[in-house]
Amino acid sequence: MKKFIQQYGALIALIVLIIFNTIWQGHDFYAAENIRNILAQNSAKGMIAIGMTLVIIAGGIDLSVGSMVGLLSVLILLGLNKWNSMPAAYGIAIFGGILIGFFNGLLVSLGRIAPFVATLAGLGAFRSLAMAITNAGQVTTTNPNFENIANGGFPLPGLHTVSGDPLVIYWPILVFFGLGAIAAFILNRSVFGRRLIATGANEQASEYSGIKTNSVKLASYSLLGLMTGIAALCLTARYNSASSATQGLYYELDAIAAVVIGGTSLSGGRGRIGTTVIGVLILGLVDNMLTTKGIDSNWQGCVKGVIILLAVLLQRNSSRK
Amino acid sequence: MKTKSLLKYGLVAMAALMMVACDNSSGGTNSDASSSSASSSNTNTATKKFKIGVSIPAADHGWTAGVKYWADEEAKKHPEIDFDIQTADSPDKQISQLEAMATKKIDALVILATESAPVTPAAKKLKDQGIFIVNVDRGFTDASIADIFLAGDNKKFGTMSAEFMADKLKGKGNILVLEGIPCTVNTDRVDAAKAVFAKYPGIKILASQSGMWNQQKAYDVMQTMLTANKQVDAIWAQDDDMALGAERALKQAGRDKGVWMLGGAGMKDIVKRVKDNDPMFPADVTYPPSMIADGIKAAVETLESKSKDELKNFKHEDREIKIDLVTPANASDFYFENSVY
């Protein structure tokens, strides 16, 4: 039984939450539009959490992703406004993300700086850059196509919103699950995935057995950078604007929380993508439940904290000393 | 190791690049009012008559960005004064900036507090040094510390906007409330508004949640509030940035018909829509970020007109910042095309 809870703790928690909300909120909760909105609100965070899982499994951590979102969001909109071309926005998101991730990876691997410290520097620096570029203001765009990235999608037959329009599943939601599937495949079915786990479990031993651990780390940070870039693109399109001070604020903590709730160990060497996705959904559900029920927002952090602790306690591996 | 030194040089090169970038960065959204126009200590202070420190909250949303803009604008108008304009993102930081200003021998301080209570003791220290203090918008917990207090009346802001809403609803309807960043400003506004609404049994506050005075956060929160509340007549959004986020959520849900809202602060775009009789925005309540310019003006005028002794014995003055209701009839008076906010 104990083993079962360890294995499926996150999933059980999600199911309990869903049942609880269905009883507590009734139709408000399981209305198709509400479920769709929960997914839309959390898909950008989710993409980052997926990348974060890979980095943490490889023994690293990245505290700079929230500020990275802020910086990239601002750059995406400035680029879009300057060249008035959608490919420019895509390019800045994808290559900018990979580049910053690669830079973090360099500091950690060749620079031999502890991941926590190296990315702590980024946490401050990237946010400050975003604010310096925009004079701490907001950037908006008048490009009519841009918001379709987040508000376009395909309608689900038979489902409607409260106002009677057909219910649209937005692109970022699909991208979130798509990236999850790809990351799970990489982790469980590829040579790179095995190297990732080995590097996180025991770096020295992996190095002796011929794994280039520096390259593995570089790749994991670059992947997280790529996912952060895509997340920034989706988020910016969702708001059709970017506030340099608050876009992506605390996302690194939400992403790490989702990873931890999913049962991935912060010491590296083991973890799963699927449970991280469940962790994201749990946090999103809690947010939604507290907001719709009109719980004072000052209490919301408290509830989140309790959930994180419960998740960790439930999944604690008793065999480890 | 070669790679290590390579990395080091790379970092140094990056740092150098950043310095260059900082010099060239011009505002992405705002006009070229970037980089504090205040001349810092490297100018020849011998030609300057006075030194005035200006301490304001960091521009983390539209209104505070407006404060920074007006502070810079006003500073430009007084070339004879050496300004030190500092922005702080927390009471902590503001306190340490005030302490630093005390060592720079400023003659006067113009301060818009991040939070009233924690910065009061730091301001008192400056006062005890004989520095002339102009307090704007958020009053110290000990009123006697300020020589001049320009009061922004947040309670009146809440009362005025809630009364307008209750009248327009004819005392009956379902409303949603958006709150700001948790601090005294928000508490004063929300409590005053709720006290008004409490007098009307026909008005129901369906939900009240924080949008942090931020367009994006307000959009997220409003989206969730809307699915839980099917019948909404009006939204008391408190702030024009939040109003824009809330409007986006309404449009996204296809429910922007028959709902109207009240923001606040007098953002240029919103005032324009009031002027154009937009049904979404029948009115707006002003809370002008230009109040910081009035504060700076008051400090300059006092320093230039009073002797040292007169300054020492200056009697505490309260001046009120007017809060107005903007309606289609008077909106032209509140529309400033060139403002950043």
Chai-1 contact restraints between the chains, C-beta under 6 A:
chainA,res_idxA,chainB,res_idxB,connection_type,confidence,min_distance_angstrom,max_distance_angstrom,comment,restraint_id
A,D28,B,A228,contact,1.0,0.0,6.0,A-B,restraint_1
A,E33,B,T227,contact,1.0,0.0,6.0,A-B,restraint_2
A,N34,B,T227,contact,1.0,0.0,6.0,A-B,restraint_3
A,N37,B,Q223,contact,1.0,0.0,6.0,A-B,restraint_4
A,Q41,B,D220,contact,1.0,0.0,6.0,A-B,restraint_5
A,L78,B,G28,contact,1.0,0.0,6.0,A-B,restraint_6
A,L110,B,T3,contact,1.0,0.0,6.0,A-B,restraint_7
A,L110,B,L7,contact,1.0,0.0,6.0,A-B,restraint_8
A,G111,B,L7,contact,1.0,0.0,6.0,A-B,restraint_9
A,A132,B,S25,contact,1.0,0.0,6.0,A-B,restraint_10
A,I133,B,S25,contact,1.0,0.0,6.0,A-B,restraint_11
A,I133,B,G28,contact,1.0,0.0,6.0,A-B,restraint_12
A,T134,B,G28,contact,1.0,0.0,6.0,A-B,restraint_13
A,T134,B,T29,contact,1.0,0.0,6.0,A-B,restraint_14
A,N135,B,G27,contact,1.0,0.0,6.0,A-B,restraint_15
A,N135,B,N30,contact,1.0,0.0,6.0,A-B,restraint_16
A,N135,B,S34,contact,1.0,0.0,6.0,A-B,restraint_17
A,A136,B,A59,contact,1.0,0.0,6.0,A-B,restraint_18
A,G137,B,T29,contact,1.0,0.0,6.0,A-B,restraint_19
A,G137,B,N30,contact,1.0,0.0,6.0,A-B,restraint_20
A,G137,B,A65,contact,1.0,0.0,6.0,A-B,restraint_21
A,V139,B,G28,contact,1.0,0.0,6.0,A-B,restraint_22
A,V139,B,T29,contact,1.0,0.0,6.0,A-B,restraint_23
A,S163,B,G254,contact,1.0,0.0,6.0,A-B,restraint_24
A,S163,B,R255,contact,1.0,0.0,6.0,A-B,restraint_25
A,D165,B,G254,contact,1.0,0.0,6.0,A-B,restraint_26
A,Y239,B,Q216,contact,1.0,0.0,6.0,A-B,restraint_27
A,S243,B,Q216,contact,1.0,0.0,6.0,A-B,restraint_28
A,A245,B,D60,contact,1.0,0.0,6.0,A-B,restraint_29
A,T246,B,N214,contact,1.0,0.0,6.0,A-B,restraint_30
A,N288,B,T224,contact,1.0,0.0,6.0,A-B,restraint_31
A,T291,B,Q209,contact,1.0,0.0,6.0,A-B,restraint_32
A,T291,B,T224,contact,1.0,0.0,6.0,A-B,restraint_33
A,T292,B,T224,contact,1.0,0.0,6.0,A-B,restraint_34
A,T292,B,A228,contact,1.0,0.0,6.0,A-B,restraint_35
A,G294,B,A207,contact,1.0,0.0,6.0,A-B,restraint_36
A,S297,B,Q209,contact,1.0,0.0,6.0,A-B,restraint_37
A,S297,B,S210,contact,1.0,0.0,6.0,A-B,restraint_38
